[in-house]
């Protein structure tokens, strides 16, 4: 037997249950991981609330963690029992002591990265990798707007953008978060609770506006984000923290300057083991070089996952949050 968080109906954090389950047995092409740390991400809340559907109920939760391979299914050749590993994709169920998933979604963890750092950064770090290096391949010299710059993804994006020579303007909700974003390498910050984001971007860029906007907020910032772009620039919508963007008139992209828009995801970029490993190699090398430092700012016992999700959803957190089995 092992413990896991599950939910049998969608709703608030009160639907999460800490239960005993049979230890999952890895099938062909799968491995079982004894989690040492589990990552907390906004996408977990999307599943819990029903914004994203689950395959079945009751459902496990979470897609990110780090630990040790505990059992190996038939046909797995690149992993063995005892390997230190991490993952950011796969079936829901990472909020557990033991998690079984396809071995193709699991990568070996270098010795210089500990379990807590890996669990706090795999999904966020790989997200930043595809955003800054693939969705729009930043070369240096660009000016970009990144919403929620003091959060887990934003903190990594600030550091990576600085390393690339990119001017990142980060939106934040407080003076404290502005200081954190600047310490992580943001070129400038905008406190959206006190300032007009569009007007401040115009001032900071001398009217040139941004080459790219990276928006994980969704509904509340959609149109404002478009207004921060140069003509023919790119809007990257990669999250729904305030709710999904819907009812969009595509003609607005023409009206605001023949803009481009994309809605990427990690699964869309790390869709093969080979591509996943290339992305991880670049991200891990950024950590090893010291250009990216992971801020594990919040730790909760796994059984208190609901409390941790509430803190994330109410924007009480900075940096990354992990759950400890």
C-alpha positions as a Markdown table, in Angstrom:
| # | Residue | x | y | z |
|---|---|---|---|---|
| 1 | Unk | 0.0 | 0.0 | 0.0 |
| 2 | Unk | 1.0 | 3.6 | -0.5 |
| 3 | Unk | -0.5 | 7.0 | 0.1 |
| 4 | Unk | -1.7 | 9.5 | -2.5 |
| 5 | Unk | -3.9 | 12.6 | -2.9 |
| 6 | Unk | -6.9 | 12.0 | -5.1 |
| 7 | Unk | -10.3 | 13.7 | -5.8 |
| 8 | Unk | -13.6 | 12.1 | -6.7 |
| 9 | Unk | -15.4 | 15.4 | -7.8 |
| 10 | Unk | -14.2 | 18.7 | -9.0 |
| 11 | Unk | -14.3 | 21.8 | -6.9 |
| 12 | Unk | -12.2 | 23.7 | -4.3 |
| 13 | Unk | -9.3 | 22.4 | -2.4 |
| 14 | Unk | -11.7 | 20.6 | 0.0 |
| 15 | Unk | -12.3 | 17.9 | -2.6 |
| 16 | Unk | -8.7 | 16.6 | -2.2 |
| 17 | Unk | -8.4 | 13.4 | -0.1 |
| 18 | Unk | -5.4 | 11.7 | 1.4 |
| 19 | Unk | -6.0 | 8.0 | 0.9 |
| 20 | Unk | -4.4 | 4.6 | 0.9 |
| 21 | Unk | -4.0 | 2.9 | -2.5 |
| 22 | Unk | -2.5 | -0.3 | -3.8 |
| 23 | Unk | 1.1 | 0.3 | -4.9 |
| 24 | Unk | 1.0 | 0.7 | -8.7 |
| 25 | Unk | 2.8 | -2.0 | -10.7 |
| 26 | Unk | 4.7 | -0.7 | -13.7 |
| 27 | Unk | 3.6 | -2.2 | -17.1 |
| 28 | Unk | 5.5 | -2.6 | -20.3 |
| 29 | Unk | 7.6 | 0.5 | -20.9 |
| 30 | Unk | 6.8 | 2.0 | -17.5 |
| 31 | Unk | 8.7 | 2.7 | -14.3 |
| 32 | Unk | 7.6 | 3.2 | -10.7 |
| 33 | Unk | 9.2 | 6.1 | -8.8 |
| 34 | Unk | 9.4 | 6.5 | -5.1 |
| 35 | Unk | 8.9 | 10.3 | -4.9 |
| 36 | Unk | 11.3 | 12.3 | -2.7 |
| 37 | Unk | 9.6 | 15.6 | -3.7 |
| 38 | Unk | 6.6 | 16.6 | -5.8 |
| 39 | Unk | 6.1 | 19.9 | -7.7 |
| 40 | Unk | 3.1 | 22.1 | -7.3 |
| 41 | Unk | 1.8 | 23.9 | -10.4 |
| 42 | Unk | -1.2 | 25.9 | -11.5 |
| 43 | Unk | -2.2 | 23.2 | -14.0 |
| 44 | Unk | -2.9 | 21.0 | -10.9 |
| 45 | Unk | -5.6 | 23.5 | -9.9 |
| 46 | Unk | -7.1 | 23.5 | -13.5 |
| 47 | Unk | -7.6 | 19.7 | -13.2 |
| 48 | Unk | -9.0 | 19.9 | -9.6 |
| 49 | Unk | -11.6 | 22.6 | -10.6 |
| 50 | Unk | -12.6 | 20.9 | -13.8 |
| 51 | Unk | -11.2 | 23.5 | -16.2 |
| 52 | Unk | -9.1 | 20.6 | -17.7 |
| 53 | Unk | -11.0 | 17.2 | -17.7 |
| 54 | Unk | -9.5 | 14.1 | -16.1 |
| 55 | Unk | -9.6 | 10.7 | -17.8 |
| 56 | Unk | -11.6 | 9.1 | -15.0 |
| 57 | Unk | -12.7 | 9.6 | -11.4 |
| 58 | Unk | -11.5 | 9.3 | -8.7 |
| 59 | Unk | -8.3 | 10.8 | -10.1 |
| 60 | Unk | -4.8 | 11.3 | -8.9 |
| 61 | Unk | -3.2 | 14.8 | -9.3 |
| 62 | Unk | 0.1 | 16.3 | -10.4 |
| 63 | Unk | 2.5 | 15.6 | -13.2 |
| 64 | Unk | 5.9 | 16.7 | -11.7 |
| 65 | Unk | 8.3 | 15.1 | -9.2 |
| 66 | Unk | 11.7 | 13.7 | -8.5 |
| 67 | Unk | 12.8 | 10.5 | -6.7 |
| 68 | Unk | 14.3 | 7.1 | -7.2 |
| 69 | Unk | 13.3 | 4.4 | -9.6 |
| 70 | Unk | 11.6 | 1.7 | -7.4 |
| 71 | Unk | 10.6 | -0.8 | -10.1 |
| 72 | Unk | 11.1 | -1.2 | -13.8 |
| 73 | Unk | 8.6 | -2.6 | -16.3 |
| 74 | Unk | 9.4 | -4.9 | -19.3 |
| 75 | Unk | 11.2 | -3.3 | -22.2 |
| 76 | Unk | 12.7 | -0.3 | -20.3 |
| 77 | Unk | 16.4 | -0.1 | -21.1 |
| 78 | Unk | 17.5 | 3.5 | -20.3 |
| 79 | Unk | 16.5 | 3.3 | -16.6 |
| 80 | Unk | 17.2 | 0.9 | -13.8 |
| 81 | Unk | 16.2 | 0.5 | -10.1 |
| 82 | Unk | 18.0 | 3.0 | -7.9 |
| 83 | Unk | 18.4 | 5.7 | -10.6 |
| 84 | Unk | 17.9 | 9.3 | -9.5 |
| 85 | Unk | 15.2 | 10.7 | -11.8 |
| 86 | Unk | 12.8 | 13.5 | -12.4 |
| 87 | Unk | 9.7 | 14.0 | -14.6 |
| 88 | Unk | 7.3 | 16.8 | -15.6 |
| 89 | Unk | 4.8 | 15.0 | -17.8 |
| 90 | Unk | 2.8 | 11.8 | -17.9 |
| 91 | Unk | -0.5 | 10.6 | -16.3 |
| 92 | Unk | -1.9 | 12.4 | -13.3 |
| 93 | Unk | -0.8 | 11.0 | -10.0 |
| 94 | Unk | 2.5 | 12.6 | -9.0 |
| 95 | Unk | 0.9 | 13.7 | -5.6 |
| 96 | Unk | 1.8 | 10.3 | -4.2 |
| 97 | Unk | 4.4 | 8.3 | -2.4 |
| 98 | Unk | 4.7 | 6.0 | -5.5 |
| 99 | Unk | 4.0 | 7.0 | -9.0 |
| 100 | Unk | 4.0 | 4.9 | -12.2 |
| 101 | Unk | 4.5 | 6.5 | -15.6 |
| 102 | Unk | 6.0 | 5.9 | -19.0 |
| 103 | Unk | 9.7 | 5.6 | -18.9 |
| 104 | Unk | 9.9 | 7.9 | -22.0 |
| 105 | Unk | 8.7 | 10.8 | -19.8 |
| 106 | Unk | 11.4 | 10.2 | -17.1 |
| 107 | Unk | 15.0 | 11.6 | -17.3 |
| 108 | Unk | 18.0 | 10.8 | -15.2 |
| 109 | Unk | 18.9 | 13.5 | -12.7 |
| 110 | Unk | 22.5 | 14.9 | -12.7 |
| 111 | Unk | 24.3 | 14.6 | -9.4 |
| 112 | Unk | 24.5 | 18.4 | -9.1 |
| 113 | Unk | 20.7 | 18.7 | -8.8 |
| 114 | Unk | 19.0 | 17.6 | -5.6 |
| 115 | Unk | 15.4 | 16.2 | -5.5 |
| 116 | Unk | 13.8 | 19.3 | -4.1 |
| 117 | Unk | 15.3 | 21.5 | -6.8 |
| 118 | Unk | 14.3 | 19.1 | -9.5 |
| 119 | Unk | 10.7 | 18.8 | -8.2 |
| 120 | Unk | 10.5 | 22.6 | -7.9 |
| 121 | Unk | 11.7 | 23.3 | -11.4 |
| 122 | Unk | 11.3 | 20.6 | -14.0 |
| 123 | Unk | 7.9 | 21.7 | -15.3 |
| 124 | Unk | 8.7 | 25.4 | -14.9 |
| 125 | Unk | 12.2 | 25.2 | -16.3 |
| 126 | Unk | 11.1 | 23.2 | -19.3 |
| 127 | Unk | 8.3 | 25.6 | -19.8 |
| 128 | Unk | 10.7 | 28.5 | -19.9 |
| 129 | Unk | 13.0 | 26.5 | -22.3 |
| 130 | Unk | 10.3 | 26.1 | -24.9 |
| 131 | Unk | 8.9 | 29.6 | -24.4 |
| 132 | Unk | 12.2 | 31.5 | -24.8 |
| 133 | Unk | 14.2 | 29.0 | -26.9 |
| 134 | Unk | 11.5 | 27.5 | -29.2 |
| 135 | Unk | 8.1 | 29.2 | -29.3 |
| 136 | Unk | 10.1 | 32.4 | -30.0 |
| 137 | Unk | 13.8 | 31.8 | -30.3 |
| 138 | Unk | 15.2 | 34.8 | -28.5 |
| 139 | Unk | 18.6 | 35.9 | -29.8 |
| 140 | Unk | 19.4 | 38.8 | -27.5 |
| 141 | Unk | 18.4 | 42.4 | -27.7 |
| 142 | Unk | 14.6 | 41.8 | -27.8 |
| 143 | Unk | 12.2 | 43.5 | -25.3 |
| 144 | Unk | 9.6 | 41.1 | -23.9 |
| 145 | Unk | 6.7 | 41.3 | -21.4 |
| 146 | Unk | 6.4 | 38.4 | -19.0 |
| 147 | Unk | 3.3 | 38.3 | -16.7 |
| 148 | Unk | 3.6 | 37.0 | -13.1 |
| 149 | Unk | 7.4 | 37.6 | -13.1 |
| 150 | Unk | 7.9 | 36.7 | -9.5 |
| 151 | Unk | 6.2 | 33.3 | -9.7 |
| 152 | Unk | 7.8 | 30.0 | -10.2 |
| 153 | Unk | 7.9 | 30.2 | -14.0 |
| 154 | Unk | 8.5 | 33.9 | -14.0 |
| 155 | Unk | 11.5 | 33.7 | -11.7 |
| 156 | Unk | 13.2 | 31.3 | -14.0 |
| 157 | Unk | 12.3 | 33.3 | -17.1 |
| 158 | Unk | 13.8 | 36.5 | -15.6 |
| 159 | Unk | 17.1 | 34.7 | -15.1 |
| 160 | Unk | 17.2 | 33.0 | -18.5 |
| 161 | Unk | 16.2 | 36.2 | -20.3 |
| 162 | Unk | 19.1 | 38.1 | -18.6 |
| 163 | Unk | 21.5 | 35.3 | -19.6 |
| 164 | Unk | 20.3 | 35.7 | -23.2 |
| 165 | Unk | 20.7 | 39.5 | -23.2 |
| 166 | Unk | 17.0 | 40.1 | -23.4 |
| 167 | Unk | 15.2 | 43.0 | -21.8 |
| 168 | Unk | 12.4 | 41.4 | -19.7 |
| 169 | Unk | 9.6 | 43.6 | -18.4 |
| 170 | Unk | 7.8 | 41.7 | -15.6 |
| 171 | Unk | 4.4 | 42.3 | -14.3 |
| 172 | Unk | 3.9 | 41.9 | -10.5 |
| 173 | Unk | 1.3 | 42.7 | -7.8 |
| 174 | Unk | 3.5 | 44.2 | -5.1 |
| 175 | Unk | 6.7 | 46.1 | -4.3 |
| 176 | Unk | 8.1 | 42.9 | -2.7 |
| 177 | Unk | 7.5 | 40.9 | -5.8 |
| 178 | Unk | 9.0 | 43.7 | -8.0 |
| 179 | Unk | 12.2 | 43.5 | -5.9 |
| 180 | Unk | 12.3 | 39.7 | -6.4 |
| 181 | Unk | 11.8 | 39.9 | -10.1 |
| 182 | Unk | 14.6 | 42.6 | -10.4 |
| 183 | Unk | 16.9 | 40.5 | -8.3 |
| 184 | Unk | 16.3 | 37.6 | -10.7 |
| 185 | Unk | 17.3 | 39.7 | -13.7 |
| 186 | Unk | 14.2 | 41.5 | -14.9 |
| 187 | Unk | 15.1 | 44.7 | -16.8 |
| 188 | Unk | 12.0 | 46.5 | -15.4 |
| 189 | Unk | 8.9 | 45.7 | -13.5 |
| 190 | Unk | 5.3 | 47.0 | -13.6 |
| 191 | Unk | 3.0 | 46.8 | -10.6 |
| 192 | Unk | -0.3 | 46.1 | -12.3 |
| 193 | Unk | -2.3 | 46.9 | -9.1 |
| 194 | Unk | -1.0 | 50.5 | -9.2 |
| 195 | Unk | 0.0 | 51.2 | -12.8 |
| 196 | Unk | -1.4 | 50.9 | -16.4 |
| 197 | Unk | 0.7 | 48.1 | -17.9 |
| 198 | Unk | 0.2 | 49.3 | -21.5 |
| 199 | Unk | 1.2 | 52.9 | -20.6 |
| 200 | Unk | 4.2 | 51.8 | -18.6 |
| 201 | Unk | 5.4 | 49.5 | -21.4 |
| 202 | Unk | 5.0 | 52.5 | -23.8 |
| 203 | Unk | 7.2 | 54.6 | -21.5 |
| 204 | Unk | 9.8 | 52.0 | -20.9 |
| 205 | Unk | 10.2 | 51.2 | -24.7 |
| 206 | Unk | 9.9 | 54.8 | -25.9 |
| 207 | Unk | 6.8 | 53.8 | -27.8 |
| 208 | Unk | 8.3 | 50.8 | -29.5 |
| 209 | Unk | 6.4 | 48.2 | -27.4 |
| 210 | Unk | 7.4 | 44.5 | -27.2 |
| 211 | Unk | 8.6 | 41.8 | -29.5 |
| 212 | Unk | 6.8 | 39.1 | -27.5 |
| 213 | Unk | 4.3 | 39.0 | -24.6 |
| 214 | Unk | 4.3 | 35.8 | -22.5 |
| 215 | Unk | 0.9 | 35.5 | -20.8 |
| 216 | Unk | 0.0 | 32.8 | -18.3 |
| 217 | Unk | -2.9 | 34.8 | -16.7 |
| 218 | Unk | -5.4 | 34.4 | -19.5 |
| 219 | Unk | -8.8 | 36.1 | -19.6 |
| 220 | Unk | -8.0 | 39.1 | -17.5 |
| 221 | Unk | -4.9 | 40.1 | -19.4 |
| 222 | Unk | -5.6 | 39.0 | -23.0 |
| 223 | Unk | -6.5 | 42.3 | -24.6 |
| 224 | Unk | -4.1 | 44.3 | -22.5 |
| 225 | Unk | -1.3 | 42.0 | -23.6 |
| 226 | Unk | -2.1 | 42.5 | -27.3 |
| 227 | Unk | -1.9 | 46.2 | -26.7 |
| 228 | Unk | 1.7 | 45.9 | -25.5 |
| 229 | Unk | 3.0 | 44.4 | -28.8 |
| 230 | Unk | 4.7 | 45.9 | -31.8 |
| 231 | Unk | 3.0 | 45.4 | -35.1 |
| 232 | Unk | 3.5 | 41.8 | -36.4 |
| 233 | Unk | 4.8 | 40.7 | -33.0 |
| 234 | Unk | 3.9 | 37.5 | -31.1 |
| 235 | Unk | 1.4 | 36.9 | -28.3 |
| 236 | Unk | 2.2 | 33.7 | -26.4 |
| 237 | Unk | -0.8 | 32.6 | -24.2 |
| 238 | Unk | 0.4 | 29.7 | -22.1 |
| 239 | Unk | -1.8 | 29.6 | -19.0 |
| 240 | Unk | -5.3 | 30.4 | -17.6 |
| 241 | Unk | -4.7 | 31.6 | -14.0 |
| 242 | Unk | -7.6 | 34.0 | -14.3 |
| 243 | Unk | -9.7 | 31.7 | -16.5 |
| 244 | Unk | -9.5 | 30.7 | -20.1 |
| 245 | Unk | -9.4 | 33.1 | -23.1 |
| 246 | Unk | -12.6 | 32.5 | -25.0 |
| 247 | Unk | -15.0 | 34.3 | -27.4 |
| 248 | Unk | -12.1 | 35.8 | -29.3 |
| 249 | Unk | -12.7 | 37.7 | -32.5 |
| 250 | Unk | -9.7 | 36.7 | -34.6 |
| 251 | Unk | -10.0 | 40.0 | -36.5 |
| 252 | Unk | -8.7 | 41.8 | -33.4 |
| 253 | Unk | -5.2 | 40.5 | -34.3 |
| 254 | Unk | -5.4 | 42.5 | -37.5 |
| 255 | Unk | -6.8 | 45.6 | -35.9 |
| 256 | Unk | -4.0 | 45.7 | -33.3 |
| 257 | Unk | -1.2 | 45.4 | -35.9 |
| 258 | Unk | -1.4 | 42.1 | -37.8 |
| 259 | Unk | -0.3 | 40.2 | -34.7 |
| 260 | Unk | 0.6 | 36.6 | -34.3 |
| 261 | Unk | -0.8 | 34.4 | -31.5 |
| 262 | Unk | 0.1 | 30.9 | -30.2 |
| 263 | Unk | -1.1 | 28.7 | -27.4 |
| 264 | Unk | 1.8 | 26.3 | -26.7 |
| 265 | Unk | 2.2 | 23.6 | -24.1 |
| 266 | Unk | 5.1 | 21.4 | -22.8 |
| 267 | Unk | 3.5 | 18.3 | -24.3 |
| 268 | Unk | 3.5 | 20.0 | -27.7 |
| 269 | Unk | 7.3 | 20.5 | -27.6 |
| 270 | Unk | 8.6 | 17.6 | -25.5 |
| 271 | Unk | 6.5 | 15.1 | -27.5 |
| 272 | Unk | 9.3 | 12.6 | -27.9 |
| 273 | Unk | 11.9 | 11.3 | -25.5 |
| 274 | Unk | 14.7 | 12.7 | -27.7 |
| 275 | Unk | 13.2 | 16.2 | -27.7 |
| 276 | Unk | 12.6 | 16.0 | -23.9 |
| 277 | Unk | 16.2 | 15.0 | -23.3 |
| 278 | Unk | 17.5 | 17.9 | -25.4 |
| 279 | Unk | 15.4 | 20.4 | -23.5 |
| 280 | Unk | 16.5 | 18.9 | -20.2 |
| 281 | Unk | 20.1 | 19.0 | -21.2 |
| 282 | Unk | 19.9 | 22.8 | -21.9 |
| 283 | Unk | 17.9 | 23.5 | -18.7 |
| 284 | Unk | 20.2 | 21.4 | -16.5 |
| 285 | Unk | 23.3 | 23.1 | -18.0 |
| 286 | Unk | 21.8 | 26.5 | -17.1 |
| 287 | Unk | 21.5 | 25.4 | -13.5 |
| 288 | Unk | 25.0 | 23.9 | -13.4 |
| 289 | Unk | 26.5 | 27.1 | -14.8 |
| 290 | Unk | 24.8 | 29.2 | -12.1 |
| 291 | Unk | 22.9 | 31.3 | -14.6 |
| 292 | Unk | 19.7 | 29.9 | -13.2 |
| 293 | Unk | 19.1 | 29.5 | -9.5 |
| 294 | Unk | 15.9 | 27.7 | -8.3 |
| 295 | Unk | 14.1 | 29.3 | -5.4 |
| 296 | Unk | 12.4 | 26.6 | -3.4 |
| 297 | Unk | 10.5 | 29.1 | -1.4 |
| 298 | Unk | 7.6 | 27.0 | 0.0 |
| 299 | Unk | 7.4 | 23.5 | 1.4 |
| 300 | Unk | 4.3 | 21.6 | 2.5 |
| 301 | Unk | 3.7 | 18.0 | 3.6 |
| 302 | Unk | 2.0 | 16.2 | 0.7 |
| 303 | Unk | -1.1 | 15.5 | 2.7 |
| 304 | Unk | -1.6 | 19.3 | 3.0 |
| 305 | Unk | -1.7 | 19.8 | -0.8 |
| 306 | Unk | -5.0 | 21.6 | -0.6 |
| 307 | Unk | -3.5 | 24.3 | 1.7 |
| 308 | Unk | -0.5 | 24.6 | -0.7 |
| 309 | Unk | -2.9 | 25.0 | -3.7 |
| 310 | Unk | -4.9 | 27.7 | -1.9 |
| 311 | Unk | -1.7 | 29.7 | -1.2 |
| 312 | Unk | -0.7 | 29.5 | -4.9 |
| 313 | Unk | -4.1 | 30.4 | -6.2 |
| 314 | Unk | -4.5 | 33.4 | -4.0 |
| 315 | Unk | -1.0 | 34.7 | -5.1 |
| 316 | Unk | 0.5 | 34.4 | -1.6 |
| 317 | Unk | 3.6 | 32.6 | -2.9 |
| 318 | Unk | 6.7 | 33.6 | -4.7 |
| 319 | Unk | 9.2 | 31.2 | -6.3 |
| 320 | Unk | 8.4 | 27.5 | -6.3 |
| 321 | Unk | 6.4 | 25.3 | -4.0 |
| 322 | Unk | 7.0 | 21.7 | -3.4 |
| 323 | Unk | 5.2 | 18.9 | -1.6 |
| 324 | Unk | 7.1 | 16.4 | 0.6 |
| 325 | Unk | 5.7 | 12.8 | 0.8 |
